[in-house]
Amino acid sequence: MQRLNTPLLLLSLWACSPGIKQSTRTATASDSSPAANDDTGAQPADDTDTGQAVDTGTGPEANDTGGDTTPPDPPTKSPKRGLAYDLTDPADFGAISPGVSWWYNWYFTTSAEPGLDTANDLEFIPMLWGYNVESDYVALETWLLSHPEVNDVLVMNEPNLVDQANITPQDAVSHWLRYEEFQAEMLATHGRSIRLIGPAMTWGTMVDYADPVDWLDAFYVAFNASEGRNPTIDALGFHWYDYGLSDQLARLEGYGKSFWVTEMANWHTEPGWTIDTPEKQLETMQDMVAVCEGREDVERYAWFIGRWDPDPHHTSIFGATPGELTALGAAYLDQPW
């Protein structure tokens, strides 16, 4: 599918197909076997990438403190907790700022009013969704240079879903090489160490690659065949809309990467387990947050979604009025960390 230029269109395509997602997830939510224990070619945890070295800090400028040795103030909210939503309204920023630290909108820039992020202590993380043209990389470079505090880029949104990025493991090699080239250019030209977060995997609809482990295994094989090394992946992305998040992350541990769970909610529809009330969604949100906060290998996570009308799964953080939190939204901000 050709890349759409409007984040809201991407979101509507994803949101309108819960039945497709559900068909594979229901059958696999209880599979807790780590990928490393499957004879699938998953990379072992001690595997060392030989691609572009990445400093996970904020570049050389981060080491220059100007002689100020005062330790930074401790965080007042979870540094992990985020929101998957095209956040633009100042009232919405103010409503979630006490408990949310970051957001993204499936795009590489934000149309939010400049300064809202800083004023509300929220960090925007850009995304290269897939099939990006060269002008996208130029725009991302410009944006990153104006935001020296941001050092992560999300890449390749759900490649094994045919109504999302829809990129085979073999075709993904050339895309990933361009990501690595951008990463190297930012370091060489600007002294910026940019981390590649992705691909954002889920249970998908691509023939032979519905299982994220199958897609990733094939991607590693194809990349090694082409380049003689592993791809530079600084953290794996993952999306989950069912019970059993911990089991799903366990299946991906064999790649030896940390995780960003960049979309999560529960859309389960099996009789007896259906999420059909706000209370049931709130309960599953609490479980998912506990998993993400409790695992050291989960760097960040983001709830899906900010505002959705109609909202068949009761996942909205915001009410109809700007700045209004739903009961779920208020609880999301207050979860322990």
N, C-alpha and C positions, 0 to 999 in steps of 0.2 A: 504494500500500500504506500502511495506517495506520502511523504511527510506533510502533515498539516501545519500551517503557520500559526494557527490560533490555539493557544492552550485550552480554551474553553471547548473548542471543537474536539480536541483530543480527549478531554475529560468526558464529553457527552458520548463519544464512541465507546469509551471504556465502561461508562456507567450503564449504558443501555443494554449490555449483554451479560447480565449476571447468570443467566441460565447456562451459557457456554462455559463460563468459569466453573460453575458449580459441578458440572458433569464429571470432571476429572478429580476435583478436590474431595468430594464426598467419599470416593472409594479409597483415598490414600491418606486421609487425615491421621490414621492410627499407625502408619508406617514409621517406626522409630529407628530403623537400621541405619547407622552412619554410612555415608557414601564410601568411606574408606574401607568398609568391610565387604562392599560389593566388588565383584570382579568386573568393574566397568571402566577402569583406567583413570579413576579420579586421582588427582595429584595428592601425594602424601603431605602431611602437615609440615614436614621439615624440608619440603622442596623449596629451592631458592630460585627466584626469578633472576634472569640475567639481563633484563632490559634496563631501561632508564632508571638509575638510582633516584629514589625520592626521599627528600627530607620531610618528615611529617610535621615539621614546625611551620612557621610562617615566612620562611625565607631569611636571607641575611639580615634584613632590617629588624627582624624580631630579636636578634641578639644584642642590638644596640639599645641599651636602656638609658643612655645619657647620664650615667652615674647614679641614677635613682635605684637604690636597692630595696625600696619599700615593697614588701610582698603584695601581690594583687589581692583585692578583697575576695573572700570566698563567694562562690555562686549562691544566689538566693533562690534558684530554681534549677530543675534538672537540665544539665547541658545537653542531654540526649533528646529531650522531648520536642517533637516538631509537629507540623501540620502540612498535609498534602492538599493545597488549595491555592487558588489565585487570589491571594490576600491583597486587597487594595484599600479598603475603607478604613479611615483613621479610627473610627469607633470600634471596629473589629480588632484593630491592632491593640488598642487600649484594653479591650476586654480580655484578650488572651495573654498579654504581656506578663502578668504575674506568674504564669506557669508554663509557658511555651518559649523555647529558645531559638527556634529556627523554622523556616518554611521553604517550600519550593512550589513552582507552578507549571512544571513540565516544559519549561522554556529557559533560554539562556539570559534573559533580562526580565526585569519586573517593571510594570507600569505604576507601581505604588509611588506616591509622592516622595521625592527625595527627602531624607532625614527621618522618615517614619520608622525605619529600621533602627537607627541609632537611638532615637528618642524613646523607643519602646524595648530596647535591648533584645532585638530580634535579628537573626542573621538570615539573609536570603542565599540559597544555594542554587546556582545555575545548573541547567541540564542541556546536554546535547542529545536530543531525543532519538535521533537516527536519520540517516540519509541527509545529513547536513551539508549545505553548500559552503563554498569557501568564505562567502560573506558572513556566514554565521560565526566562523572562527575569528574573523576580524572583529565582529561585534563583541564576541565573548572576551577577546583579548582587551579591548577597550574598557569593557565593564570591569574586568578583574583589576586592571591598572587603577581604576578609580575606587576600588574597594580592596585595599591591601590586607584587610582583615579576613578575607575569604580565600581559602586555599584548597577547596574541594570542588570537583565538578562531577555531577551525576551524568552517566553515559548509557545509551542504548536501553530504551524503555521496553521491557517485555518482548525480546526478540522472538520467542517461541509462541507468541500469540499472533495469529494471522490478521487480526484487526487492530494490532498495535504495530510495533516496529517491524515485525515479520521479516526477520533476517536469519537465514540458515547459518549453522555453525561455520560452514565453509566461506560463505559470503561475509561473515562477520570479521574475518581476518583483515581484510583491507580497511574496514571501518576502524578496527582497533589500532592498526598501524598509524592511521591519521590521528587518532587520539594521542598516541605515544609521541608522534611528531610534534603535536601542539604542546604537550607536556615538556618536551625537550627544548622547544623554542622559547617557552616562557622562562625556563631556567637559564638558558644561555644568553638570552637577550635582556631579560629583566631581573634575573636573580630570584625568580619566584618559583618555589617548589609547589607545584599543583598536583594534587592527588586525584587519581581516576577511581571513581566509585561506581561500580557496575560490573557486568551488565545487571539490570534489574530483572531478576528471574522470578517466575511463578510457574504454576501448573498451567500449561497452555493448550493450544489447539493445532499446532503444527504437526503434520504427519511425521511419525517416527521420533519426534522430539517434544512430546507433551510433557514428559518428566523433565524438570530443570536439570537434574543430574545427567540425563542422556544428552541434553543440549550442551552442557558445559564440558562433558567428557569429549564429545565430538569437536568442540571448539578448541580445546587444548591439543587434541591430535592434529587438527588442521593447521593450527598455528605453528606447532613444532615442525610439521612437515614443510611448511613454507619458510620459517625463519630459523629453525634449529634451536629454539628456546621457547620458554613459556611466555605468555603475554604478561605485560605489567598491569597487574590488578592490585590496587591498594586496599580495597575493601569490596566485598560482594554486596550487591543489592538484592533484596528479596521482598516480594509482595505476598500477602496471605489474607484470605477472606473466609476463614473457617475455624473450627476448633483445632487444637494440636500444633500451635506455633512452635513450641519447644521441640517437638519431634521433627518438624520440618527443618529447623535449623541444624539439628543433630545430623540429618542426612547430608548437609553441606559442609560439615566440619572437616572432611577429608581434604578439602582444597587448602587448608591452612590459612584461611583469610578471616579477618574480622568482618562484621556485617553492619549494613545499614538496612533496616526494615522500613522501606520508604512508602509503603502503603499497607495498612492493616485495618481490619474490621471483621465482622462475622456476618456472612450472608447465607448461612446454612438454611436449607429449606426441607431437609428430610423430616418426615412426620415424627413427632416426638422430640425433635431437636431443633425445630425451626426458631429462628430469631424473629419473633413477630411482635415484640413489645419493647418499649424503651428500657424497661427494667432488665430484660434479658441481654440487650446490647450493652448496657452499663456493666453488667456482671462480667461479660466476656471481655470488655475493654479493660477492666481491672486485672483480669488474668493475664492479658497480653502485655500490659504495662509492667506487671510484676516480672514476667519473663524477660522483657527487654532490659529493665533496670537491674535485674539480678544477674544477668550474664555479662561478664567482663568483655566478651568478644562482640557484643552489640555496642557499636559506637554511638549510633543514633537511630531514632525511629520516628515515624510520622503517622498520625491517625488520618484516615480517609473518611470524612471530608469536612470542610468548613460549613458549607450551606448547600442544601440539595432539596429541591421542591419539584415534584413530590419526593418524599424520602421513604422508600419502601422498606428499608432495613433499619431506620431509626439511628442513623450514624452521624447526623449533623451536630457539629459543635456549636454553631450559631443558630439563634432563632430567626424569625422573619425580619425583625428590626435590627438595623446595624448596631453592633455593640451588645446585643442581647445574647446571653449564653443559654443553651438548653441545659437540662439537668445533667445530661451526658457531658456537655462542655465544661460545666462547673466541676464535675467529678474528675474529668481528665486533668484539669489544672491542679487539683488537690491530691493526686495520687502520690504515695511515698516515693522517695528516690534516695 
